[in-house]
Amino acid sequence: MTKSHIHNKKLIAWVNKMVRMCEPDEIVWIDGSNEQRKKLEEEAITGGELIPLNQAKLPDCFLHRTSIDDVARTEHLTFICTKRKRDAGPNNNWMPPGLAYRKAKAIFKGAMRARTMYVIPFSMGPVGSPFSKIGVELTDSCYVVLNMLIMTRAGEPVLRQLEENGEFTKCLHSKAQLDINKRLILHFPQDNTIWSVGSGYGGNVLLGKKCLSLRIASYLARREHWLAEHMLIMGIEEPNGQIKYIVAAFPSACGKTNLAMLVPPEGLKKKGYRIWTVGDDIAWMRIDSDGTLWAINPESGFFGVVPGTNSKTNPNMVETIKKNTIYTNVLLKPDGTLWWEGADGEAPPTGGVDWRGQPWVPGAVDALGKPILGAHPNSRFTVSITNCPSASFRLEQHHGVPISAIVFGGRRAHLAPLVYESFGWQHGVFVGATMASELTAAQVGKIGQVRRDPMAMLPFCGYNMADYFRHWLDMGRRMTKRPQIFHVNWFRTDAQGKFLWPGFGENLRVLEWILDRCNNKAEAVVKTPVGYIPRASDIDMTGLELPSGTLKKLLAIDKKEWFEELKGIKAFFKQFKKDLPQELWQEYEDLKSRLESNE
């Protein structure tokens, strides 16, 4: 595809402007063809961006290594650039647009000399769907191009669509010198523009993902009356053959991917349950003409966390990543295959090359005596969703899928019960707004520290979160039939710190109760101060033996813990000052009253 094929004058003018700033030696337009992809893979191998793996055992699979200080989203270098600081809110790092452009231009100037600029037209969502948004990413990284070809619908069909509808998100990326002191991830929602420089890590440079699909999209969604959320979408085929779809929000690396493609436990499989995976990370939802909520997954691939992925935690993903996969920051074995902590097999390999490119043997420790890991804790795989055995047949459905339930969750060792249902939409928004979870390796910060993460959107909401909460409340008013809202917690522990609930495929037992509530089959519930919980007898435990009294512990509400929680909620809400919707303060007071009256 050559420039002569491009007819969108706005696109041509923007590309020319960026070329003058970045000064690449060559410009290559990405057409999405298999022939071009193969050529790019060869270039990436020659340039050292990709290492080919054992093609007999892992066909069309490659390994990529990032710089050792470029292994996760750098949230402290990620900015929302709006004219007013209030529009970005206390939940975001803010920089005025003029200053942000000046700082970034100084780094971008000449950054692509002796390099190729790749022009990637891409669609988030099926090409031509009313749900979808188009972006164009300029990058000097073959790795980015090859990942975007997996994660998005990219190439000539998108460009043809762009001719009909000229609007697109302007996405500019350069590795530059991969200097963390010259690294910026900038979002200009009022300009529909994203600039990322100085990083090679996927979460910072695959600009269709968190940057467009959440930060920019959430801003657009508020303006256009829809929802852009950090949520999985899964279909649960019930014994009667009907498929009910749910969305669920969990912070990164807290089980979203495993849940999205779980394998039903034997006790429920006999009843005829089957799971259909629509997406594991992002949901775009719109209200249909009948007043119900429908969703699409704007992505076409998975960018998942590798450590802990095995045949117990996620057998479908193990099958998915056996071919056509780009791995990042895992251990390379001498036979050209891979290993990571938590992989299948009881023992680690006898040796290999670790994620930093250094020789590695089991038991290796650093100068401080700490174990040297073979794979980075936030190492990743990128793979097409069509590889997944449970991939939904509605992935390319322009209309999306109807949503019956919204599920929030996080890691809480003691506070939240296994599952509870909100009292209604407004209370459900409060439940989502007060979510908290322990930090994981996917975020920068101290692992294990509890962070409040509303709707799992704290790092991804592209505007003031107080307005985001107000938007959720408004969306509820716009719907005539609202999805029911639930909260789950797979991570409750006993006094010894061991998980009380086995999790993984067994989580379908909880989802079955959620669906029964949506289908008006489980009418008897226990009303608690925090919401409705099931009776222990309402969760089908066929084939699962837990110690006596475990379910009771999993569903228990500790009022002392919840009174402490109120303090954390109050402190969190106060940072939004007068912007916080009054409805959420009302829900706070109502929860406090219910806890007090129940003493």
C-alpha positions in Angstrom: 0.0 0.0 0.0 1.5 3.3 -1.1 0.7 6.9 -0.2 -1.0 7.4 -3.6 -3.7 5.0 -2.3 -4.6 7.4 0.6 -7.3 9.9 0.0 -8.0 11.2 3.5 -6.4 14.7 3.3 -6.5 15.1 7.1 -4.6 11.9 7.5 -2.0 12.8 4.9 -1.4 16.2 6.4 -1.0 14.8 9.9 1.4 12.1 8.8 3.5 14.6 6.8 3.6 16.9 9.9 4.8 14.0 12.1 7.4 13.0 9.5 8.9 16.5 9.5 9.3 16.2 13.3 10.5 12.6 13.7 12.6 12.6 10.5 12.4 8.8 9.6 14.4 7.5 6.7 11.5 5.6 5.3 7.7 5.4 5.6 5.8 2.1 5.4 2.0 1.9 5.3 0.6 -1.2 7.0 -1.9 -3.0 4.7 -2.6 -6.0 7.0 -1.6 -8.6 4.5 0.1 -11.9 5.5 2.9 -11.2 3.1 3.7 -7.9 4.7 3.5 -9.4 8.2 6.0 -12.1 7.2 8.4 -9.5 5.9 8.1 -7.5 9.1 8.8 -10.6 11.2 12.0 -11.1 9.2 13.0 -7.5 9.7 12.3 -7.7 13.5 14.4 -10.9 13.7 17.3 -9.2 11.8 17.0 -6.1 13.9 17.0 -8.1 17.2 13.5 -7.2 18.2 12.3 -10.8 17.9 13.8 -14.1 18.6 12.3 -17.0 16.7 11.3 -20.0 18.9 11.3 -23.7 18.2 8.9 -23.7 15.2 8.2 -27.4 15.4 6.9 -27.1 19.0 5.8 -23.4 18.9 4.8 -22.6 15.3 4.9 -18.9 14.4 5.9 -18.0 17.9 8.6 -15.4 18.9 10.2 -14.0 22.0 10.8 -10.2 22.7 12.8 -8.6 25.5 12.2 -5.1 26.8 14.7 -2.9 28.6 15.0 -3.9 32.3 13.5 -0.5 33.4 10.6 -0.8 30.8 8.6 -3.8 32.0 5.2 -2.4 33.1 2.9 0.6 32.6 4.7 3.6 33.9 1.8 5.3 35.6 3.8 8.2 37.0 4.8 9.2 33.5 1.3 8.9 32.1 -0.6 12.1 31.8 -4.0 13.4 30.8 -3.5 16.8 29.1 -6.5 19.0 29.3 -6.8 22.8 29.5 -8.3 22.7 33.0 -6.7 20.5 35.7 -10.2 19.8 37.2 -11.1 18.0 33.9 -8.3 15.4 34.5 -9.3 15.0 38.2 -7.3 13.9 41.2 -7.2 10.4 39.7 -4.9 11.4 36.9 -1.5 13.0 36.5 -2.2 16.3 34.7 -0.2 18.4 32.3 -1.4 21.4 30.3 -1.5 20.5 26.6 0.9 23.3 25.5 3.6 22.2 28.0 3.1 18.5 27.2 3.5 19.1 23.4 6.6 21.1 24.0 8.2 18.5 26.2 7.4 15.7 23.9 8.4 17.5 20.7 11.9 18.0 22.1 12.2 14.2 22.5 10.4 13.3 19.2 12.5 15.7 17.2 14.7 13.5 14.9 13.9 10.4 17.0 13.3 8.3 13.9 16.5 9.2 12.0 17.9 6.0 10.4 14.7 4.3 11.2 11.4 3.4 9.5 8.1 5.0 10.4 5.3 2.5 10.1 1.8 3.9 9.6 -0.8 1.5 11.1 -4.5 2.3 10.4 -6.5 0.3 12.9 -10.0 -0.2 14.1 -11.0 -0.9 17.7 -14.0 -3.1 17.2 -15.4 -4.7 14.0 -14.7 -2.5 11.0 -17.8 -0.4 10.3 -19.6 -1.2 13.5 -21.4 1.7 15.2 -19.5 0.7 18.3 -16.1 1.0 16.7 -13.5 3.7 16.7 -10.6 4.2 14.2 -7.0 5.2 15.1 -3.8 5.5 13.2 -0.6 4.8 15.0 2.8 6.0 13.7 5.7 4.0 15.3 9.3 3.1 14.7 9.0 -0.4 16.3 8.4 -3.6 14.3 7.4 -5.2 17.6 4.5 -2.6 18.0 3.4 -3.2 14.4 3.3 -7.0 14.8 1.4 -6.7 18.1 -1.1 -4.2 16.7 -1.8 -6.6 13.9 -2.8 -9.2 16.5 -4.6 -6.8 19.0 -6.6 -4.8 16.4 -8.2 -5.0 13.0 -5.5 -3.2 11.0 -4.7 -2.4 7.4 -6.4 -1.5 4.2 -10.0 -2.3 5.2 -9.7 0.2 8.0 -8.2 2.8 5.6 -11.2 2.3 3.2 -13.5 2.9 6.2 -11.6 6.0 7.1 -12.3 7.5 3.7 -16.0 7.3 4.4 -15.7 8.7 8.0 -12.7 11.0 8.4 -12.4 11.0 12.2 -9.5 9.1 13.7 -7.4 9.1 16.9 -3.9 10.4 16.1 -1.4 8.0 17.8 2.3 8.7 17.7 5.0 6.5 19.2 8.7 6.3 19.1 11.1 4.2 21.1 13.5 7.1 20.9 16.5 6.1 23.2 14.4 4.0 25.6 15.5 6.4 28.3 13.2 6.4 31.3 14.1 10.0 32.0 12.8 10.9 28.5 9.6 8.7 28.7 6.2 10.2 28.4 2.7 8.7 27.7 0.5 11.7 26.9 -3.3 11.7 26.2 -4.9 14.8 24.7 -8.6 13.9 24.9 -9.8 17.3 23.5 -7.5 16.7 20.5 -8.3 13.0 20.2 -4.5 12.5 20.2 -2.0 10.1 22.0 1.8 10.6 22.1 4.0 7.9 23.6 7.8 8.2 23.6 10.8 6.5 25.3 9.1 3.1 26.0 8.9 -0.3 24.3 6.6 -2.0 26.7 3.2 -3.0 25.2 1.0 -1.3 27.8 2.7 2.0 27.0 3.1 1.6 23.2 0.2 -0.5 21.8 -1.8 2.7 21.7 -5.1 1.1 20.6 -5.2 -0.7 24.0 -5.4 1.2 27.3 -4.5 4.6 25.8 -7.3 4.6 23.2 -9.7 1.9 24.3 -10.0 3.2 27.8 -8.4 6.7 28.5 -9.5 8.4 25.2 -12.6 6.2 24.8 -13.9 6.9 28.3 -13.8 10.6 27.5 -15.6 10.0 24.2 -18.1 7.6 25.9 -19.2 10.3 28.4 -19.7 12.8 25.6 -21.5 10.3 23.4 -23.5 8.4 26.2 -21.9 5.0 26.2 -19.4 3.1 28.5 -15.8 2.2 27.9 -14.8 -0.1 30.7 -11.9 -2.3 31.9 -14.0 -5.4 31.8 -14.1 -8.9 30.5 -17.1 -10.1 28.5 -18.1 -13.7 28.7 -21.1 -15.8 27.6 -22.5 -18.5 29.8 -24.4 -21.1 27.9 -27.0 -22.5 30.3 -28.4 -26.0 30.3 -31.4 -24.9 28.3 -29.1 -23.7 25.5 -29.6 -20.0 26.1 -26.5 -17.8 26.4 -26.4 -15.1 29.0 -23.6 -12.5 28.8 -21.9 -10.8 31.7 -19.2 -8.2 32.0 -16.8 -8.1 35.0 -14.2 -5.7 36.2 -11.0 -6.7 38.1 -7.7 -5.0 38.4 -4.9 -6.3 36.1 -3.6 -9.8 36.9 -6.4 -10.5 39.4 -8.1 -13.2 37.3 -10.0 -11.5 34.5 -8.4 -13.6 31.8 -8.9 -16.9 33.7 -12.5 -16.1 34.4 -13.2 -15.0 30.8 -12.4 -18.5 29.5 -12.9 -20.8 32.4 -13.6 -24.5 31.9 -16.7 -25.6 33.9 -16.0 -28.0 36.8 -17.2 -31.5 36.3 -20.1 -31.1 38.7 -21.6 -28.3 36.5 -20.4 -29.5 33.2 -22.8 -32.4 33.5 -25.6 -29.9 33.6 -24.6 -28.6 30.2 -22.8 -25.4 31.0 -20.4 -24.0 28.4 -18.3 -20.8 28.3 -18.0 -18.4 25.4 -15.1 -15.9 25.5 -15.9 -12.5 24.0 -13.1 -10.6 25.6 -10.8 -10.6 28.6 -9.9 -7.0 29.2 -12.1 -4.2 27.6 -15.8 -3.8 27.0 -17.5 -1.0 25.1 -21.2 -0.8 25.9 -24.1 1.1 24.4 -27.8 1.3 25.2 -29.9 -0.3 22.4 -33.2 1.1 21.1 -35.0 -1.2 23.5 -33.2 0.4 26.5 -30.9 -2.6 27.3 -27.1 -2.6 27.4 -25.1 -4.3 24.7 -21.3 -4.8 24.5 -18.4 -5.4 22.1 -14.8 -6.3 22.8 -12.9 -3.6 20.8 -9.8 -5.8 20.7 -9.1 -8.8 18.5 -6.4 -10.4 20.7 -5.1 -11.1 24.2 -2.2 -9.2 25.9 -2.0 -11.4 28.9 0.2 -12.0 31.9 2.3 -15.2 31.5 3.4 -16.2 35.0 0.9 -18.5 36.7 -0.7 -19.6 33.3 -0.9 -23.3 33.3 -3.4 -26.2 32.7 -5.0 -25.7 36.1 -5.4 -22.0 36.2 -6.4 -21.5 32.5 -6.3 -24.6 30.2 -7.9 -22.7 27.4 -5.2 -20.1 27.4 -2.5 -22.8 27.5 -4.0 -24.1 24.2 -4.3 -20.6 22.8 -0.6 -19.7 23.1 0.8 -22.8 21.5 1.0 -21.0 18.1 1.0 -17.6 16.5 2.1 -15.9 19.7 4.6 -13.1 20.6 6.0 -13.7 24.1 7.6 -10.8 26.1 10.2 -11.2 28.9 10.0 -14.9 29.6 12.8 -17.5 30.0 14.2 -19.1 26.8 15.2 -22.7 27.2 18.1 -24.3 25.2 15.7 -26.2 22.9 14.0 -22.9 21.8 10.9 -23.4 23.9 9.9 -21.2 26.9 9.3 -21.4 30.7 7.9 -19.1 33.3 7.2 -19.3 37.0 3.9 -21.2 37.4 4.2 -23.0 34.1 3.1 -26.6 33.7 5.5 -29.2 35.1 6.7 -29.7 38.6 10.3 -28.6 38.2 11.9 -25.6 36.4 14.3 -26.3 33.6 17.9 -27.0 34.4 19.0 -23.7 32.7 18.3 -21.2 30.1 18.4 -17.4 29.3 16.3 -15.3 31.6 14.1 -12.3 30.7 17.0 -9.9 30.9 19.0 -12.0 28.4 21.3 -13.4 31.1 22.2 -17.1 31.8 19.9 -18.6 34.4 19.8 -21.7 36.5 17.2 -22.8 39.1 17.9 -21.3 42.6 19.9 -18.4 41.3 20.0 -15.4 43.7 21.2 -11.8 43.3 23.8 -10.0 45.5 21.2 -9.4 48.2 20.2 -13.1 48.2 16.9 -12.6 46.5 15.8 -15.2 43.9 16.4 -14.3 40.3 13.3 -15.1 38.3 13.5 -16.7 34.9 10.5 -14.7 33.7 9.5 -11.2 34.8 6.4 -11.2 37.0 4.7 -9.0 34.4 5.9 -10.9 31.4 3.3 -11.1 28.6 1.9 -13.0 25.6 0.2 -11.4 22.6 -2.1 -13.8 20.7 -5.2 -13.6 18.5 -8.5 -14.3 20.2 -9.4 -16.7 17.3 -6.8 -19.1 18.7 -8.9 -19.6 21.9 -10.9 -22.8 22.1 -13.7 -20.9 23.8 -13.8 -17.9 21.5 -17.3 -16.7 20.9 -18.9 -16.9 17.5 -20.2 -13.3 18.0 -16.7 -11.7 18.0 -17.4 -9.9 14.7 -21.0 -9.2 15.5 -21.4 -5.4 14.8 -24.3 -5.2 17.3 -22.4 -6.8 20.1 -24.0 -9.0 22.9 -26.7 -8.2 25.4 -25.5 -7.8 29.0 -27.4 -9.4 31.9 -25.1 -8.7 34.8 -22.2 -6.5 35.8 -19.7 -8.0 38.2 -17.1 -6.1 40.2 -14.3 -7.8 42.2 -10.8 -7.6 43.7 -8.4 -9.1 46.1 -9.7 -8.7 49.6 -8.3 -11.2 52.1 -10.9 -10.5 54.8 -13.5 -7.9 54.0 -15.7 -8.8 51.1 -17.8 -12.0 51.0 -17.6 -14.5 48.2 -20.5 -12.8 46.4 -23.2 -10.1 47.0 -25.7 -8.3 44.9 -26.3 -4.6 45.1 -29.7 -3.2 46.1 -30.1 -1.4 42.8 -28.3 0.6 40.1 -27.3 3.5 42.3 -26.0 1.2 45.1 -24.3 -0.8 42.4 -22.4 2.3 41.2 -21.3 2.8 44.9 -20.1 -0.8 45.0 -18.0 -0.3 41.9 -16.8 3.1 43.0 -15.5 1.7 46.3 -13.7 -1.3 44.9 -10.3 -2.0 46.4 -7.6 -4.6 45.6 -4.1 -5.5 46.4 -1.5 -4.3 44.0 0.0 -6.9 41.6 3.2 -7.0 39.4 1.2 -5.4 36.6 1.2 -2.1 38.4 4.1 0.0 39.6 4.2 0.1 43.3 4.5 -2.2 46.4 3.0 -5.6 45.7 0.4 -6.5 48.3 -0.5 -2.9 49.2 -4.3 -2.2 49.1 -5.3 0.4 46.5 -8.8 1.7 45.9 -9.5 1.0 42.3 -13.1 2.1 41.2 -14.5 -0.2 38.5 -10.8 -1.3 38.0 -10.5 2.0 36.1 -8.3 4.2 38.3 -5.3 4.0 36.0 -7.5 4.2 32.9 -10.2 6.8 33.3 -9.3 9.6 30.9 -11.1 12.4 32.9 -12.2 13.4 36.4 -13.5 10.2 38.1 -16.2 12.2 39.9 -17.7 13.0 36.5 -17.2 9.3 35.6 -19.3 8.2 38.6 -21.9 10.8 37.5 -21.8 9.3 34.0 -22.5 5.8 35.4 -25.5 7.2 37.4 -26.8 8.9 34.2 -26.4 5.7 32.1 -28.6 3.9 34.6 -31.3 6.5 34.2 -31.1 6.2 30.4 -31.7 2.4 30.5 -35.2 0.9 30.8 -33.8 -2.5 31.7 -30.6 -2.3 33.7 -28.1 -5.2 34.2 -28.0 -6.3 37.9 -24.8 -5.5 39.7 -22.8 -7.9 41.8 -19.5 -8.0 43.7 -17.3 -11.1 44.0 -14.2 -11.9 46.0 -12.3 -15.2 45.1 -9.4 -14.3 47.4 -10.7 -14.5 51.0 -8.2 -16.3 53.3 -8.3 -18.1 56.6 -6.2 -17.3 59.7 -3.2 -19.1 58.1 -3.5 -17.0 54.9 -4.8 -19.8 52.8 -7.5 -19.2 50.3 -10.9 -20.5 51.4 -12.3 -20.7 47.9 -10.6 -22.9 45.2 -11.3 -20.4 42.4 -10.6 -20.9 38.7 -13.3 -23.1 37.1 -15.1 -23.4 40.4 -16.0 -19.7 40.1 -18.8 -20.8 37.7 -20.7 -22.0 40.8 -20.9 -18.3 41.9 -21.8 -17.1 38.4 -24.6 -19.7 38.3 -26.2 -18.1 41.3 -25.7 -14.6 39.7 -27.5 -15.8 36.6 -30.2 -17.4 38.7 -30.8 -14.0 40.3 -30.9 -12.4 36.8 -33.4 -15.0 35.7 -35.5 -14.7 38.9 -34.8 -18.3 39.8 -33.1 -17.6 43.1 -35.7 -15.5 44.9 -34.7 -16.3 48.4 -31.6 -14.3 49.6 -30.1 -13.0 52.8 -30.2 -9.2 53.1 -27.1 -7.9 54.8 -25.8 -4.3 55.3 -23.7 -4.6 52.2 -26.1 -6.3 49.8 -27.9 -9.5 49.1 -26.0 -12.7 49.6 -27.0 -16.3 48.7 -28.0 -18.9 51.2 -25.2 -21.5 51.4 -27.6 -24.0 50.0 -28.2 -21.9 46.8 -24.6 -22.4 45.5 -24.4 -25.8 43.7 -21.5 -27.6 45.3 -21.9 -30.9 43.3 -18.4 -32.5 43.0 -16.7 -29.9 45.3 -15.8 -30.9 48.9 -14.9 -28.0 51.2 -14.2 -28.3 54.9 -17.4 -27.9 57.0 -18.4 -24.3 57.6 -16.2 -22.9 54.8 -19.1 -21.5 52.8 -20.4 -19.8 55.9 -17.0 -18.2 56.4 -16.9 -17.1 52.8 -20.3 -15.4 53.1 -19.8 -13.8 56.5 -20.0 -10.1 57.0 -17.6 -8.8 59.7 -19.1 -5.4 60.8 -15.9 -4.3 62.5 -14.0 -4.7 59.2 -16.8 -2.8 57.3 -16.7 0.1 59.8 -12.9 0.3 59.1 -13.8 0.2 55.4 -16.0 3.2 55.7 -13.0 5.2 56.8 -11.2 4.3 53.7 -14.2 5.1 51.5 -14.7 8.5 53.2 -11.0 9.4 52.7 -11.2 8.3 49.0 -14.4 10.2 48.3 -13.1 13.4 50.0 -10.4 13.9 47.4 -13.0 14.7 44.8 -14.4 17.5 47.0 -17.6 19.1 45.7 -17.4 17.2 42.4 -18.4 13.9 43.9 -22.1 13.1 43.1 -24.3 13.5 46.1 -25.9 10.1 45.4 -22.6 8.4 46.4 -22.4 10.2 49.7 -26.0 9.1 50.2 -25.1 5.5 49.6 -22.2 5.9 52.0 -24.5 7.2 54.7 -27.0 4.4 54.0 -24.3 1.8 54.4 -23.2 3.3 57.7 -26.8 3.4 58.9 -27.4 -0.3 57.9 -24.2 -1.3 59.7 -25.2 0.6 62.9 -28.8 -0.6 62.9 -27.7 -4.2 62.5 -25.4 -4.1 65.6 
